[in-house]
């Protein structure tokens, strides 16, 4: 019996317009009636998730910043803060190699004063923002550093970041333009494990949906793991099952077919 369902958001639950499925409210109510927990797992920070899922915060879990911050029905379960000296070093490496970082904290996102492509991307995913001329002057607790490269980071910047930080931090490709860096051991998969322990769920009673490389640990934590039609090839190779596109709102269709019906 399914006890926990978790889904990535961008490229998975929502379409390109960032719209929730039209039957999302129906699905959340149906899962609640059956006693099945629902979690959204994202590289986005909590402030953005709280806005998009405002009507549902008392009924769902949030795995934010790729698992650096985990909240279950409004209750904070864990928060992983990156050491300041490592954040500063990431900023230095980015500036030396044509990449632009942003700093994610539970309250606000700190942006560099960079080009319009970077700013346009940031506005898609982060809603509480502050531009800084020097990101090294940040004061809050950083849970994740997201790094942007305008010509595609997988072919260019990813190797540099993995070489510089892969032995001491978790470096994950999260999109065409983006790499996310968190503390070691932090991932969406860890977020799933925290919720499984809290709910009494396990691998066989968990369902998960994803489309990109930062979803792989999450998919590995669920027997009912689904790769979206639009997924990265590595995600297709990881998931046990496949489903349709985010443009067709395949996540809620699968949930209704397999769990609610």
PyMOL commands that set and color helices and strands:
alter all, ss='L'
color gray80, all
select helices_A, chain A and resi 24-34+46-52+54-56+65-67+84-96+116-125+135-137+157-165+188-199+203-205+213-219+233-238+246-248+250-260
alter helices_A, ss='H'
color red, helices_A
select strands_A, chain A and resi 4-7+37-41+61-64+69-72+75-79+100-105+109-112+129-132+142-148+169-173+178-183+206-210+224-227+241-242
alter strands_A, ss='S'
color yellow, strands_A
deselect
rebuild
show_as cartoon
